[in-house]
Amino acid sequence: MKSDPHRVAILVYDGVKLLDVAGPAEVFGEANLLGADYRTTLLSATGADVTSSIGMRIAVDGSAATQRDPDTLLVPGGDIYPRTPVTRDLAEATGSLAARAGRVASVCSGAFVLGATGLLDGRRATTHWKIAGELATRYPKARVEPDAIYVRDGTMYTSAGVTAGIDLALALVEEDHGPDISREVARSLVVYLQRAGGQSQFSASLQGPPPRSPALRRVVDLVTADPADDYSLAALARRLNVSTRHLTRLFREELGTSPTRYVESIRFDIAKSLLDQGHTATQAASMAGFPSYESLRRVFARELSISPAAYQRRFATARRDLAE
């Protein structure tokens, strides 16, 4: 273990998400009980206390300007980003601290704060799956990986939403002190040391905007109403009274995918919903229109890197657990 204290500066601001702050701080505090020596300091751009996204007041230890060079700078997320631009004082405070820090990390939409300073330019990064597209649009020089729980690019770390800050902090502890302490911290906090799969297991892709084309919206309606019917390219073209070539072009131009893959994605979402409701994986495969459980398992492996059974164990409802 390192003999010198490891200074962690957490930069907070009005609207910051409390769990983005408390989750990583608890990881560092728990590691201290096992022999680490993290000194966590809460800072704001001006040194004034801030109010979290749920209205709780956060007392800070000082301003960014008065902070000694931190070993780790952590920028948590907040519900205000990306709805509003990053304020100038927050961006400047972040840039100043980052220039003096040994490593820089963000949780959730804190990546937008890093992006506003140019710190993500030319780097791989991630954020919450709901806003990953906006991060890529706003900071096109960043290489956004929307399915990652956390991403390391040199001394820059970014993580997905909320509880992913705990995953990130565990990875930082492991980097500093090895896997044994990190594993013990995870056990103490009753969390996984490393989660299987990426963010996509938590997302709901059908919640995105519907296709603009009436023909493609009709495809969604057809498959949702009767997932097990025949939706081959030829069958869809007949139902929509268009040529297979025209239908293929519509899918490619508007959705960037093929008709077959799009139908599969709808069936995949239906299968996830059925698993959430308590149906077995075999039942879900049949009811969602997959020809077999094995075909559903292959899609789960490709999209989520976990099996249907593993997905169901993670998201089984409390009501179903109590009933059993």
Stockholm file with secondary structure:
# STOCKHOLM 1.0

chainA/1-324         MKSDPHRVAILVYDGVKLLDVAGPAEVFGEANLLGADYRTTLLSATGADVTSSIGMRIAVDGSAATQRDPDTLLVPGGDIYPRTPVTRDLAEATGSLAARAGRVASVCSGAFVLGATGLLDGRRATTHWKIAGELATRYPKARVEPDAIYVRDGTMYTSAGVTAGIDLALALVEEDHGPDISREVARSLVVYLQRAGGQSQFSASLQGPPPRSPALRRVVDLVTADPADDYSLAALARRLNVSTRHLTRLFREELGTSPTRYVESIRFDIAKSLLDQGHTATQAASMAGFPSYESLRRVFARELSISPAAYQRRFATARRDLAE
#=GR chainA/1-324 SS CCSSCEEEEEECCTTBCHHHHHHHHHHHHHHHHTTCCEEEEEEESSSCCEECTTSCEECCSEEGGGCCCCSEEEECCBTTTTTSCCCHHHHHHHHHHHHHCSEEEEETTHHHHHHHTTTTTTSEECCCTTTHHHHHHHCTTSEECTTCSEEEETTEEEECSTTHHHHHHHHHHHHHHCHHHHHHHHHHHTCCSSCSSCGGGGCCGGGSCCCSSHHHHHHHHHHHHCTTSCCCHHHHHHHHTSCHHHHHHHIIIIISSCHHHHHHHHHHHHHHHHHHTTCCHHHHHHHTTCSSHHHHHHHHHHHHSSCHHHHHHHHCCHHHHHHC
#=GC SS_cons         CCSSCEEEEEECCTTBCHHHHHHHHHHHHHHHHTTCCEEEEEEESSSCCEECTTSCEECCSEEGGGCCCCSEEEECCBTTTTTSCCCHHHHHHHHHHHHHCSEEEEETTHHHHHHHTTTTTTSEECCCTTTHHHHHHHCTTSEECTTCSEEEETTEEEECSTTHHHHHHHHHHHHHHCHHHHHHHHHHHTCCSSCSSCGGGGCCGGGSCCCSSHHHHHHHHHHHHCTTSCCCHHHHHHHHTSCHHHHHHHIIIIISSCHHHHHHHHHHHHHHHHHHTTCCHHHHHHHTTCSSHHHHHHHHHHHHSSCHHHHHHHHCCHHHHHHC
//
